[in-house]
């Protein structure tokens, strides 16, 4: 509530996280979601429980996401899996989220996570969090990942800028010979 008051009138978009690490009952998450929606956030990040995913209980998973989508119909909904699962399981969950109208599917960084973009459709986008290394950031960026979240933003930006400056300096030192000499020029 205090955060919303401080940000009122600014361009900062608020995002409320519902479900902690995901291992809470749906009734508790639903209560948290209803409370969060009272403050009119721009986005809700809803953390899924791992249990139905690991046990391939996709019916329960679909039911839960549908209920959340219905409650959060006027905000951007991000569904997050907050742990590392197999790429196949994550791909399956990503497809379910896309089919049910989720705006973003969010996962912590792992090697190859950008391939989840292939499982997303119907406007559902990929968000990758916990990116620490510049090479990982660049890989995600060039793969077209929609949102890359890092707590090392300034460091990554500085390293990338330094790389670009070093690369450009190679070309600045090269002299391009001119086919004309100043003595060849005649002015009238």
Phi and psi in degrees as GROMACS dihedral restraints (atoms count N, CA, C in turn):
[ dihedral_restraints ]
;  ai    aj    ak    al  type     phi  dphi    fc
    3     4     5     6     1   -65.4    20    10
    4     5     6     7     1   -39.5    20    10
    6     7     8     9     1   -61.7    20    10
    7     8     9    10     1   -45.0    20    10
    9    10    11    12     1   -60.3    20    10
   10    11    12    13     1   -39.4    20    10
   12    13    14    15     1   -66.2    20    10
   13    14    15    16     1   -41.0    20    10
   15    16    17    18     1   -66.9    20    10
   16    17    18    19     1   -33.1    20    10
   18    19    20    21     1   -91.9    20    10
   19    20    21    22     1    -3.3    20    10
   21    22    23    24     1   -56.8    20    10
   22    23    24    25     1   128.3    20    10
   24    25    26    27     1    88.1    20    10
   25    26    27    28     1    -9.9    20    10
   27    28    29    30     1   -89.7    20    10
   28    29    30    31     1   172.2    20    10
   30    31    32    33     1   -89.2    20    10
   31    32    33    34     1     0.7    20    10
   33    34    35    36     1   -71.3    20    10
   34    35    36    37     1   130.0    20    10
   36    37    38    39     1   -95.2    20    10
   37    38    39    40     1   129.5    20    10
   39    40    41    42     1   -89.9    20    10
   40    41    42    43     1   148.9    20    10
   42    43    44    45     1  -135.8    20    10
   43    44    45    46     1   123.1    20    10
   45    46    47    48     1  -100.9    20    10
   46    47    48    49     1   135.0    20    10
   48    49    50    51     1   -97.1    20    10
   49    50    51    52     1   128.0    20    10
   51    52    53    54     1  -118.9    20    10
   52    53    54    55     1   130.4    20    10
   54    55    56    57     1   102.3    20    10
   55    56    57    58     1     4.3    20    10
   57    58    59    60     1    52.9    20    10
   58    59    60    61     1  -121.5    20    10
   60    61    62    63     1   -89.2    20    10
   61    62    63    64     1     5.6    20    10
   63    64    65    66     1    99.5    20    10
   64    65    66    67     1   -19.1    20    10
   66    67    68    69     1   -92.0    20    10
   67    68    69    70     1    51.0    20    10
   69    70    71    72     1  -124.1    20    10
   70    71    72    73     1   158.5    20    10
   72    73    74    75     1   -65.6    20    10
   73    74    75    76     1   152.6    20    10
   75    76    77    78     1   -61.2    20    10
   76    77    78    79     1   -37.3    20    10
   78    79    80    81     1   -62.3    20    10
   79    80    81    82     1   -34.3    20    10
   81    82    83    84     1   -71.0    20    10
   82    83    84    85     1   -43.5    20    10
   84    85    86    87     1   -62.8    20    10
   85    86    87    88     1   -39.9    20    10
   87    88    89    90     1   -62.9    20    10
   88    89    90    91     1   -41.1    20    10
   90    91    92    93     1   -62.7    20    10
   91    92    93    94     1   -46.8    20    10
   93    94    95    96     1   -59.0    20    10
   94    95    96    97     1   -41.6    20    10
   96    97    98    99     1   -63.2    20    10
   97    98    99   100     1   -46.0    20    10
   99   100   101   102     1   -62.5    20    10
  100   101   102   103     1   -40.0    20    10
  102   103   104   105     1   -63.9    20    10
  103   104   105   106     1   -45.2    20    10
  105   106   107   108     1   -63.1    20    10
  106   107   108   109     1   -39.5    20    10
  108   109   110   111     1   -67.0    20    10
  109   110   111   112     1   -21.6    20    10
  111   112   113   114     1   -62.6    20    10
  112   113   114   115     1   -26.4    20    10
  114   115   116   117     1   -93.5    20    10
  115   116   117   118     1     6.2    20    10
  117   118   119   120     1    52.8    20    10
  118   119   120   121     1    57.7    20    10
  120   121   122   123     1   -71.8    20    10
  121   122   123   124     1   161.1    20    10
  123   124   125   126     1   -79.1    20    10
  124   125   126   127     1   -26.6    20    10
  126   127   128   129     1  -146.6    20    10
  127   128   129   130     1   153.8    20    10
  129   130   131   132     1  -124.3    20    10
  130   131   132   133     1   128.9    20    10
  132   133   134   135     1  -103.1    20    10
  133   134   135   136     1   114.7    20    10
  135   136   137   138     1  -105.3    20    10
  136   137   138   139     1   117.9    20    10
  138   139   140   141     1   -90.9    20    10
  139   140   141   142     1   123.5    20    10
  141   142   143   144     1   -79.0    20    10
  142   143   144   145     1   149.7    20    10
  144   145   146   147     1   -74.3    20    10
  145   146   147   148     1   143.2    20    10
  147   148   149   150     1   -78.6    20    10
  148   149   150   151     1   -30.0    20    10
  150   151   152   153     1   -52.4    20    10
  151   152   153   154     1   -53.6    20    10
  153   154   155   156     1   -65.0    20    10
  154   155   156   157     1   -26.5    20    10
  156   157   158   159     1   -72.8    20    10
  157   158   159   160     1   -48.6    20    10
  159   160   161   162     1   -63.4    20    10
  160   161   162   163     1   -30.5    20    10
  162   163   164   165     1   -96.9    20    10
  163   164   165   166     1    12.6    20    10
  165   166   167   168     1    53.6    20    10
  166   167   168   169     1    35.9    20    10
  168   169   170   171     1   -90.6    20    10
  169   170   171   172     1    73.3    20    10
  171   172   173   174     1   -73.1    20    10
  172   173   174   175     1   -23.8    20    10
  174   175   176   177     1   -64.3    20    10
  175   176   177   178     1   -47.7    20    10
  177   178   179   180     1   -62.6    20    10
  178   179   180   181     1   -41.6    20    10
  180   181   182   183     1   -62.1    20    10
  181   182   183   184     1   -46.7    20    10
  183   184   185   186     1   -59.9    20    10
  184   185   186   187     1   -44.0    20    10
  186   187   188   189     1   -60.4    20    10
  187   188   189   190     1   -45.1    20    10
  189   190   191   192     1   -63.0    20    10
  190   191   192   193     1   -46.7    20    10
  192   193   194   195     1   -66.0    20    10
  193   194   195   196     1   -38.7    20    10
  195   196   197   198     1   -60.7    20    10
  196   197   198   199     1   -43.2    20    10
  198   199   200   201     1   -64.1    20    10
  199   200   201   202     1   -42.9    20    10
  201   202   203   204     1   -64.8    20    10
  202   203   204   205     1   -43.9    20    10
  204   205   206   207     1   -59.7    20    10
  205   206   207   208     1   -40.1    20    10
  207   208   209   210     1   -65.8    20    10
  208   209   210   211     1   -43.8    20    10
  210   211   212   213     1   -67.5    20    10
  211   212   213   214     1   -37.1    20    10
  213   214   215   216     1  -103.8    20    10
  214   215   216   217     1    40.6    20    10
  216   217   218   219     1   -67.3    20    10
  217   218   219   220     1   -23.3    20    10
  219   220   221   222     1  -103.2    20    10
  220   221   222   223     1    11.1    20    10
  222   223   224   225     1  -129.1    20    10
  223   224   225   226     1   163.3    20    10
  225   226   227   228     1   -70.7    20    10
  226   227   228   229     1   126.8    20    10
  228   229   230   231     1  -107.7    20    10
  229   230   231   232     1   122.2    20    10
  231   232   233   234     1  -112.1    20    10
  232   233   234   235     1   126.6    20    10
  234   235   236   237     1  -104.7    20    10
  235   236   237   238     1   128.8    20    10
  237   238   239   240     1  -118.8    20    10
  238   239   240   241     1   137.5    20    10
  240   241   242   243     1  -108.1    20    10
  241   242   243   244     1   117.6    20    10
  243   244   245   246     1   -98.6    20    10
  244   245   246   247     1    24.3    20    10
  246   247   248   249     1  -149.8    20    10
  247   248   249   250     1   167.0    20    10
  249   250   251   252     1   -87.9    20    10
  250   251   252   253     1   118.8    20    10
  252   253   254   255     1  -116.9    20    10
  253   254   255   256     1   175.1    20    10
  255   256   257   258     1   -66.3    20    10
  256   257   258   259     1   149.3    20    10
  258   259   260   261     1   -56.0    20    10
  259   260   261   262     1   -33.5    20    10
  261   262   263   264     1   -65.2    20    10
  262   263   264   265     1   -44.9    20    10
  264   265   266   267     1   -64.7    20    10
  265   266   267   268     1   -43.5    20    10
  267   268   269   270     1   -63.3    20    10
  268   269   270   271     1   -40.1    20    10
  270   271   272   273     1   -61.6    20    10
  271   272   273   274     1   -41.0    20    10
  273   274   275   276     1   -63.8    20    10
  274   275   276   277     1   -45.2    20    10
  276   277   278   279     1   -65.5    20    10
  277   278   279   280     1   -38.8    20    10
  279   280   281   282     1   -60.7    20    10
  280   281   282   283     1   -43.6    20    10
  282   283   284   285     1   -63.8    20    10
  283   284   285   286     1   -40.5    20    10
  285   286   287   288     1   -62.8    20    10
  286   287   288   289     1   -44.9    20    10
  288   289   290   291     1   -59.6    20    10
  289   290   291   292     1   -45.1    20    10
  291   292   293   294     1   -62.4    20    10
  292   293   294   295     1   -43.3    20    10
  294   295   296   297     1   -63.1    20    10
  295   296   297   298     1   -28.8    20    10
  297   298   299   300     1   -96.8    20    10
  298   299   300   301     1     9.0    20    10
  300   301   302   303     1    85.9    20    10
  301   302   303   304     1    19.4    20    10
  303   304   305   306     1   -71.5    20    10
  304   305   306   307     1   141.3    20    10
  306   307   308   309     1   -80.0    20    10
  307   308   309   310     1   -40.4    20    10
  309   310   311   312     1  -135.8    20    10
  310   311   312   313     1   139.7    20    10
  312   313   314   315     1  -106.6    20    10
  313   314   315   316     1   123.7    20    10
  315   316   317   318     1  -116.9    20    10
  316   317   318   319     1   130.7    20    10
  318   319   320   321     1  -137.1    20    10
  319   320   321   322     1   153.0    20    10
  321   322   323   324     1   -71.2    20    10
  322   323   324   325     1   153.4    20    10
  324   325   326   327     1   -60.8    20    10
  325   326   327   328     1   137.7    20    10
  327   328   329   330     1  -149.6    20    10
  328   329   330   331     1   156.1    20    10
  330   331   332   333     1   -59.7    20    10
  331   332   333   334     1   123.8    20    10
  333   334   335   336     1    92.2    20    10
  334   335   336   337     1     3.2    20    10
  336   337   338   339     1   -62.2    20    10
  337   338   339   340     1   -23.7    20    10
  339   340   341   342     1   -63.6    20    10
  340   341   342   343     1   -18.2    20    10
  342   343   344   345     1   -66.3    20    10
  343   344   345   346     1   -17.8    20    10
  345   346   347   348     1   -61.7    20    10
  346   347   348   349     1   -22.0    20    10
  348   349   350   351     1   -57.6    20    10
  349   350   351   352     1   -29.9    20    10
  351   352   353   354     1   -69.1    20    10
  352   353   354   355     1   -22.7    20    10
  354   355   356   357     1   -89.5    20    10
  355   356   357   358     1   -12.0    20    10
  357   358   359   360     1   -95.1    20    10
  358   359   360   361     1   142.5    20    10
  360   361   362   363     1  -152.8    20    10
  361   362   363   364     1  -176.6    20    10
  363   364   365   366     1    54.6    20    10
  364   365   366   367     1    33.2    20    10
  366   367   368   369     1    87.3    20    10
  367   368   369   370     1    -3.4    20    10
  369   370   371   372     1   -75.8    20    10
  370   371   372   373     1   131.6    20    10
  372   373   374   375     1  -112.6    20    10
  373   374   375   376     1   164.7    20    10
  375   376   377   378     1  -102.6    20    10
  376   377   378   379     1   132.4    20    10
  378   379   380   381     1  -119.7    20    10
  379   380   381   382     1   128.6    20    10
  381   382   383   384     1  -119.3    20    10
  382   383   384   385     1   128.3    20    10
  384   385   386   387     1  -111.2    20    10
  385   386   387   388     1   172.5    20    10
  387   388   389   390     1    63.0    20    10
  388   389   390   391     1    34.4    20    10
  390   391   392   393     1   -82.2    20    10
  391   392   393   394     1   125.6    20    10
  393   394   395   396     1  -114.0    20    10
  394   395   396   397     1   -29.5    20    10
  396   397   398   399     1  -107.7    20    10
  397   398   399   400     1   145.0    20    10
  399   400   401   402     1   -61.6    20    10
  400   401   402   403     1   -43.0    20    10
  402   403   404   405     1   -61.5    20    10
  403   404   405   406     1   -37.8    20    10
  405   406   407   408     1   -66.7    20    10
  406   407   408   409     1   -42.8    20    10
  408   409   410   411     1   -60.2    20    10
  409   410   411   412     1   -47.2    20    10
  411   412   413   414     1   -63.3    20    10
  412   413   414   415     1   -40.2    20    10
  414   415   416   417     1   -60.2    20    10
  415   416   417   418     1   -44.5    20    10
  417   418   419   420     1   -67.0    20    10
  418   419   420   421     1   -42.3    20    10
  420   421   422   423     1   -60.2    20    10
  421   422   423   424     1   -49.8    20    10
  423   424   425   426     1   -73.2    20    10
  424   425   426   427     1   -18.5    20    10
  426   427   428   429     1   -82.2    20    10
  427   428   429   430     1    -7.9    20    10
  429   430   431   432     1    85.5    20    10
  430   431   432   433     1    23.3    20    10
  432   433   434   435     1   -62.5    20    10
  433   434   435   436     1   132.9    20    10
  435   436   437   438     1   -70.7    20    10
  436   437   438   439     1   -39.4    20    10
  438   439   440   441     1  -136.5    20    10
  439   440   441   442     1   129.3    20    10
  441   442   443   444     1  -120.8    20    10
  442   443   444   445     1   117.6    20    10
  444   445   446   447     1  -107.7    20    10
  445   446   447   448     1   130.3    20    10
  447   448   449   450     1  -147.3    20    10
  448   449   450   451     1   152.1    20    10
  450   451   452   453     1  -100.0    20    10
  451   452   453   454     1     8.3    20    10
  453   454   455   456     1  -116.4    20    10
  454   455   456   457     1    32.1    20    10
  456   457   458   459     1   -55.7    20    10
  457   458   459   460     1   -48.8    20    10
  459   460   461   462     1   -65.4    20    10
  460   461   462   463     1   -41.0    20    10
  462   463   464   465     1   -63.8    20    10
  463   464   465   466     1   -44.0    20    10
  465   466   467   468     1   -65.0    20    10
  466   467   468   469     1   -43.0    20    10
  468   469   470   471     1   -60.3    20    10
  469   470   471   472     1   -45.8    20    10
  471   472   473   474     1   -63.2    20    10
  472   473   474   475     1   -42.7    20    10
  474   475   476   477     1   -63.7    20    10
  475   476   477   478     1   -43.0    20    10
  477   478   479   480     1   -66.6    20    10
  478   479   480   481     1   -41.9    20    10
  480   481   482   483     1   -61.3    20    10
  481   482   483   484     1   -41.4    20    10
  483   484   485   486     1   -62.8    20    10
  484   485   486   487     1   -42.7    20    10
  486   487   488   489     1   -58.9    20    10
  487   488   489   490     1   -45.2    20    10
  489   490   491   492     1   -65.2    20    10
  490   491   492   493     1   -42.3    20    10
  492   493   494   495     1   -62.6    20    10
  493   494   495   496     1   -42.2    20    10
  495   496   497   498     1   -63.0    20    10
  496   497   498   499     1   -41.2    20    10
  498   499   500   501     1   -65.6    20    10
  499   500   501   502     1   -43.6    20    10
  501   502   503   504     1   -67.3    20    10
  502   503   504   505     1   -33.4    20    10
  504   505   506   507     1   -65.2    20    10
  505   506   507   508     1   -25.5    20    10
  507   508   509   510     1   -62.8    20    10
  508   509   510   511     1   -38.6    20    10
  510   511   512   513     1   -82.7    20    10
  511   512   513   514     1   -26.8    20    10
  513   514   515   516     1   -70.3    20    10
  514   515   516   517     1   -25.0    20    10
  516   517   518   519     1   -83.4    20    10
  517   518   519   520     1   -16.0    20    10
  519   520   521   522     1   -79.3    20    10
  520   521   522   523     1   128.3    20    10
  522   523   524   525     1   -94.6    20    10
  523   524   525   526     1   129.8    20    10
  525   526   527   528     1   -95.5    20    10
  526   527   528   529     1   117.4    20    10
  528   529   530   531     1   -67.5    20    10
  529   530   531   532     1   138.8    20    10
  531   532   533   534     1   -92.1    20    10
  532   533   534   535     1   138.8    20    10
  534   535   536   537     1   -71.8    20    10
  535   536   537   538     1   -14.9    20    10
  537   538   539   540     1  -109.6    20    10
  538   539   540   541     1   146.8    20    10
  540   541   542   543     1  -106.9    20    10
  541   542   543   544     1   157.5    20    10
  543   544   545   546     1   -61.1    20    10
  544   545   546   547     1   -29.9    20    10
  546   547   548   549     1   -71.0    20    10
  547   548   549   550     1   -17.9    20    10
  549   550   551   552     1   -78.5    20    10
  550   551   552   553     1   -17.0    20    10
  552   553   554   555     1   -85.0    20    10
  553   554   555   556     1   132.4    20    10
  555   556   557   558     1  -125.3    20    10
  556   557   558   559     1   133.4    20    10
  558   559   560   561     1  -109.4    20    10
  559   560   561   562     1   140.5    20    10
